[in-house]
Amino acid sequence: MLKDKYQSVTDLASKLGVKLDSIAEEGGKLKMKGLATYQLDKELMWDQIKTIGGWENEVAADIRVEKTDIFGVYTIKSGDTLSKIAKAHLGDANKYMSIFNINKDTLKNPDLIKPGQQIKIPNP
């Protein structure tokens, strides 16, 4: 059953707050429709889908994005740096200052971030 095979995707959707309007198996495919708050959430869902073998022939996902003012919200983990986050989500470690600048309301120094802090990620 495809729903069981892709349970990690629906679990992640729930964790990220992605609203899945429908999820059904039709014609040998798992069809999902939903609404993610930010593009980052949508991409994290697709990253999870792509970890499952055979996804190319088994999944049809239509995930729309609600807000486009920023790329997303990220929760800082132990070992993170702004440059590491910039590399992962913006494709360039040198864009760490754009993350800092959009978060000056909560961050006072780009070198002082703490696990558990939530920061905005600007659009790439």
C-alpha positions in Angstrom: 0.0 0.0 0.0 1.5 3.3 -1.1 0.1 5.3 1.8 2.1 3.1 4.2 5.3 3.4 2.0 5.1 7.2 2.1 4.0 7.5 5.7 7.3 9.4 6.5 6.1 12.1 4.0 2.7 12.5 5.6 4.3 12.6 9.0 6.7 15.3 7.9 3.8 17.3 6.4 2.1 17.2 9.7 5.2 18.2 11.5 5.7 21.2 9.1 2.1 22.2 9.2 1.5 21.4 5.6 -2.2 21.0 5.1 -2.9 18.0 2.9 -6.3 18.5 1.3 -6.3 15.1 -0.2 -4.2 12.0 -0.3 -5.4 9.0 -2.2 -4.1 6.0 -4.2 -5.4 6.2 -7.8 -4.2 4.1 -10.8 -1.0 2.9 -9.0 0.0 6.4 -7.8 -0.2 8.2 -4.5 -1.8 11.5 -5.3 -1.4 14.3 -2.8 -2.7 17.9 -2.8 -1.9 20.4 -0.2 -0.9 23.8 1.0 2.5 24.6 2.5 3.1 27.8 4.4 6.4 28.5 2.7 8.5 27.2 -0.2 11.0 25.8 2.3 8.3 23.5 3.7 7.3 22.3 0.1 11.0 21.6 -0.7 11.5 19.7 2.5 8.5 17.5 1.6 9.9 16.9 -1.9 13.3 16.0 -0.4 11.6 13.4 1.8 9.6 12.0 -1.1 12.8 11.6 -3.1 14.4 9.5 -0.4 12.0 6.7 -1.2 12.9 4.3 -4.0 10.5 4.3 -6.9 8.9 7.7 -6.1 9.2 8.9 -9.7 6.6 6.4 -10.8 4.5 6.3 -7.6 3.9 9.9 -6.5 2.0 12.9 -7.9 2.2 15.7 -5.5 0.6 19.1 -6.0 1.8 21.2 -3.1 1.0 24.9 -3.3 2.7 27.7 -1.3 0.7 30.1 0.8 3.3 32.8 1.6 6.0 34.0 -0.7 7.4 37.0 1.3 10.2 34.8 2.6 11.6 31.3 1.7 10.7 29.9 5.1 11.3 29.6 8.8 14.1 27.4 10.1 14.7 26.1 13.6 18.4 26.3 14.5 20.0 22.9 15.5 23.2 22.2 17.4 26.2 22.7 15.1 24.5 25.1 12.8 26.0 28.4 11.6 24.4 31.0 9.5 26.8 30.2 6.7 25.9 26.5 6.9 22.2 27.4 6.8 22.8 29.8 3.9 24.7 27.0 1.9 21.9 24.5 2.5 18.9 26.7 1.8 20.3 29.6 -0.4 23.0 27.6 -2.2 25.8 29.9 -1.1 27.5 30.1 2.3 28.4 33.7 1.7 24.8 34.7 1.8 24.8 34.3 5.6 24.5 38.0 6.0 21.2 38.1 4.1 19.9 35.7 6.7 21.3 37.8 9.5 19.9 41.0 8.1 16.3 39.7 7.8 16.6 38.5 11.4 18.0 41.5 13.2 14.9 41.7 15.3 16.0 38.4 17.0 19.7 38.1 16.3 22.2 40.6 17.6 25.4 39.0 16.2 25.7 36.6 13.1 28.1 34.4 15.2 25.8 34.0 18.1 22.9 31.7 17.3 21.4 29.1 19.7 19.7 25.8 19.0 15.9 26.2 19.2 15.9 29.7 17.8 13.6 30.2 14.8 14.9 32.3 12.0 13.5 33.5 8.7 15.2 32.4 5.6 15.0 35.0 2.8 14.1 34.1 -0.7 17.1 32.9 -2.7 
